[in-house]
């Protein structure tokens, strides 16, 4: 099953950080945080705390 939607990229707060909000056709939304290192964008999962991810 495929649900249509769109991805909206917010202006980066700094050159190496960005947020992408995924908006799905069923009105649900998910925000992803991205970091940039050496010209490559990476998806940041969790907050880096192994005790409380």
MDAnalysis code that builds the backbone (N, CA, C; Angstrom):
import MDAnalysis as mda
import numpy as np

u = mda.Universe.empty(159, n_residues=53, atom_resindex=np.repeat(np.arange(53), 3), trajectory=True)
u.add_TopologyAttr("name", ["N", "CA", "C"] * 53)
u.add_TopologyAttr("resid", np.arange(1, 54))
u.add_TopologyAttr("resname", ["UNK", "UNK", "UNK", "UNK", "UNK", "UNK", "UNK", "UNK", "UNK", "UNK", "UNK", "UNK", "UNK", "UNK", "UNK", "UNK", "UNK", "UNK", "UNK", "UNK", "UNK", "UNK", "UNK", "UNK", "UNK", "UNK", "UNK", "UNK", "UNK", "UNK", "UNK", "UNK", "UNK", "UNK", "UNK", "UNK", "UNK", "UNK", "UNK", "UNK", "UNK", "UNK", "UNK", "UNK", "UNK", "UNK", "UNK", "UNK", "UNK", "UNK", "UNK", "UNK", "UNK"])
u.atoms.positions = np.array([
    [0.845, -1.177, 0.000],
    [0.000, 0.000, 0.000],
    [0.886, 1.235, 0.000],
    [0.563, 2.177, -0.820],
    [1.321, 3.423, -0.913],
    [0.431, 4.575, -0.488],
    [0.958, 5.402, 0.419],
    [0.228, 6.589, 0.865],
    [0.950, 7.805, 0.302],
    [0.246, 8.628, -0.457],
    [0.845, 9.815, -1.031],
    [1.174, 10.840, 0.042],
    [2.135, 11.718, -0.242],
    [2.503, 12.750, 0.707],
    [3.567, 13.644, 0.135],
    [4.205, 14.399, 1.019],
    [5.265, 15.309, 0.600],
    [6.295, 15.446, 1.706],
    [7.489, 15.888, 1.349],
    [8.550, 16.157, 2.322],
    [8.861, 17.649, 2.253],
    [8.897, 18.317, 3.410],
    [9.171, 19.744, 3.484],
    [10.455, 19.932, 4.272],
    [11.465, 20.538, 3.638],
    [12.744, 20.776, 4.294],
    [12.736, 22.176, 4.883],
    [12.971, 22.261, 6.202],
    [13.059, 23.564, 6.876],
    [14.434, 24.165, 6.624],
    [14.522, 25.483, 6.679],
    [15.825, 26.130, 6.537],
    [16.744, 25.655, 7.656],
    [17.990, 25.286, 7.339],
    [18.904, 24.848, 8.394],
    [19.186, 25.959, 9.406],
    [19.265, 25.574, 10.681],
    [19.660, 26.520, 11.722],
    [21.138, 26.805, 11.592],
    [21.911, 25.783, 11.257],
    [23.341, 25.899, 10.973],
    [23.595, 25.164, 9.663],
    [24.744, 25.386, 9.042],
    [24.996, 24.712, 7.760],
    [24.987, 23.181, 7.838],
    [25.198, 22.586, 9.007],
    [25.268, 21.138, 9.112],
    [24.049, 20.476, 9.715],
    [22.972, 21.222, 9.933],
    [21.767, 20.654, 10.540],
    [20.533, 21.045, 9.740],
    [19.594, 20.116, 9.595],
    [18.338, 20.420, 8.904],
    [17.253, 19.491, 9.445],
    [16.020, 19.900, 9.300],
    [14.870, 19.077, 9.663],
    [13.995, 18.904, 8.437],
    [13.462, 17.703, 8.287],
    [12.553, 17.393, 7.191],
    [11.248, 16.908, 7.813],
    [10.148, 17.528, 7.431],
    [8.845, 17.073, 7.905],
    [8.176, 16.288, 6.784],
    [7.874, 15.023, 7.071],
    [7.147, 14.189, 6.123],
    [5.667, 14.349, 6.402],
    [4.899, 14.689, 5.381],
    [3.459, 14.860, 5.504],
    [2.783, 13.825, 4.622],
    [2.005, 12.957, 5.255],
    [1.375, 11.864, 4.550],
    [-0.064, 12.206, 4.190],
    [-0.600, 11.512, 3.188],
    [-1.952, 11.761, 2.709],
    [-3.027, 11.534, 3.752],
    [-2.730, 10.754, 4.786],
    [-3.725, 10.502, 5.831],
    [-3.606, 11.517, 6.974],
    [-2.948, 12.650, 6.724],
    [-2.791, 13.760, 7.669],
    [-1.761, 13.508, 8.771],
    [-1.096, 12.351, 8.794],
    [-0.061, 12.137, 9.796],
    [1.237, 12.807, 9.342],
    [2.088, 13.107, 10.323],
    [3.346, 13.794, 10.048],
    [4.466, 13.164, 10.854],
    [5.686, 13.225, 10.310],
    [6.875, 12.726, 10.993],
    [8.012, 13.691, 10.685],
    [8.750, 14.112, 11.710],
    [9.890, 15.002, 11.510],
    [11.182, 14.219, 11.677],
    [12.085, 14.377, 10.718],
    [13.393, 13.730, 10.753],
    [14.468, 14.800, 10.890],
    [15.465, 14.537, 11.718],
    [16.596, 15.453, 11.859],
    [17.764, 14.924, 11.032],
    [18.384, 15.822, 10.265],
    [19.514, 15.467, 9.416],
    [20.756, 16.231, 9.856],
    [21.916, 15.586, 9.763],
    [23.193, 16.252, 10.019],
    [24.075, 16.068, 8.790],
    [24.956, 17.028, 8.566],
    [25.833, 16.972, 7.400],
    [27.276, 16.863, 7.864],
    [27.981, 15.891, 7.283],
    [29.380, 15.685, 7.618],
    [30.152, 15.414, 6.334],
    [31.136, 16.253, 6.058],
    [31.997, 16.092, 4.878],
    [31.185, 16.014, 3.586],
    [30.130, 16.842, 3.489],
    [29.335, 16.934, 2.280],
    [28.246, 15.884, 2.137],
    [28.082, 15.010, 3.144],
    [27.070, 13.949, 3.090],
    [26.032, 14.192, 4.176],
    [24.741, 14.098, 3.810],
    [23.664, 14.259, 4.790],
    [23.360, 12.908, 5.421],
    [23.213, 12.883, 6.756],
    [22.934, 11.674, 7.523],
    [21.645, 11.862, 8.305],
    [20.895, 10.784, 8.434],
    [19.683, 10.785, 9.248],
    [20.087, 10.565, 10.701],
    [19.692, 11.477, 11.587],
    [19.996, 11.360, 13.012],
    [18.841, 10.632, 13.700],
    [19.143, 9.491, 14.322],
    [18.117, 8.711, 15.001],
    [18.391, 8.765, 16.503],
    [17.398, 9.155, 17.285],
    [17.567, 9.271, 18.730],
    [18.308, 10.541, 19.106],
    [18.565, 10.685, 20.406],
    [19.222, 11.901, 20.870],
    [20.663, 11.671, 21.291],
    [21.206, 10.478, 21.051],
    [22.583, 10.182, 21.375],
    [22.781, 9.660, 22.781],
    [21.748, 9.600, 23.587],
    [21.839, 9.110, 24.960],
    [21.474, 7.624, 24.940],
    [22.446, 6.698, 25.187],
    [22.139, 5.277, 25.109],
    [21.177, 4.804, 26.204],
    [21.038, 5.568, 27.287],
    [20.130, 5.192, 28.363],
    [18.698, 5.597, 28.040],
    [18.535, 6.759, 27.422],
    [17.216, 7.271, 27.051],
    [17.218, 7.659, 25.574],
    [17.230, 6.670, 24.677],
    [17.301, 7.013, 23.236],
    [16.045, 7.673, 22.723],
])
